[in-house]
Amino acid sequence: MLALVAGAALAGCTDTDPGQAIPANGSGNAAPPGGGAPTSIAVPPRPSELSLTGVDACKLFTAAQLDELKVNRTRGRSSASEIYRGAPECVLNVNAKEPFYDYTASLITTEGVEPWLSGKRNVDAKLVSIEGFPAASFVIGGDSDANFRCTTSVGVAGGQQLMIAIDPHTKKAFSGEQLCQMSQQAATLAMQTLKTLK
C-alpha cells in the first residue's frame, strides 16, 4: 500500500519551529486525534517556482551551512523508495561524535507536498512555512520518540518537493520535537541555497 511504502521510506514531524505554522481549517493536523475522519489541508500558493530539475542535491548546502548543521560527510545517491525510486538524494552524516544522525535531502519531481497533507497517507502532518514556501512537516502515524524520524517537505514548484528527513542513530538523544526543529532548520538552509541557484 502506498501509505505503508511511503511510511517505510520517509518520516517526519509535527512541530512548527523554526518553520511557521499556517492555520488551515482550524487545525494543523492531517489526521485529527481521536479517530476522526482525515482532513485535507489547503496548501497556500508559493511565492515563486524553484524547479529542482538539474539540481545537485549535495550542492544545496554551503560549507558554512554544513558546519552549522555539524555535518562531517556528504554523499550523493538515488532514492531506493518505491514511490520516489531514482530521485536524486544527498545523505549528510553527523557522525564525528555522538549523538549520531543523518539528514537526507531528496529532490522529488514527480509530486508536490499535497499528498502528505491530504489525510490519505499514514502520517501525522502539519502545514508549515519554510522561507515563505508551503511545506509539510510530518511523522509516520503512531511513531514514538524511540524511533522518531522527521521529514520536512517543501513545495518548491508545481509537482515538486524538496524533502529533508532526519534519521537519528543515537537513540533517545533528542526528543521528537527537537528532531522536527532540526529537520526544518536544514530545510530552511537548503531553501536559502536553492534560491541562489535559480
Number of C-alpha atoms within 10 A of each C-alpha: 7 12 15 13 14 19 18 12 16 22 26 34 31 26 25 21 18 18 25 17 19 18 14 17 11 8 14 24 23 26 24 15 10 6 7 8 12 16 18 19 24 13 19 14 12 18 12 12 14 19 20 21 11 8 14 13 23 20 15 22 23 14 10 9 16 19 11 12 18 15 19 13 13 17 12 17 15 14 19 13 15 12 16 18 11 14 17 23 23 23 21 23 20 21 16 11 9 10 14 15 19 18 24 26 28 25 28 26 19 12 15 20 26 21 13 27 27 18 20 16 22 21 29 26 31 29 34 28 25 28 19 16 21 26 35 35 36 29 29 26 16 9 17 12 14 14 13 24 23 31 31 38 32 29 29 28 21 17 14 23 27 27 27 30 31 27 21 21 15 14 14 13 16 16 14 23 17 15 26 30 23 23 31 34 20 27 29 22 19 24 22 17 16 20 14 8 12 10
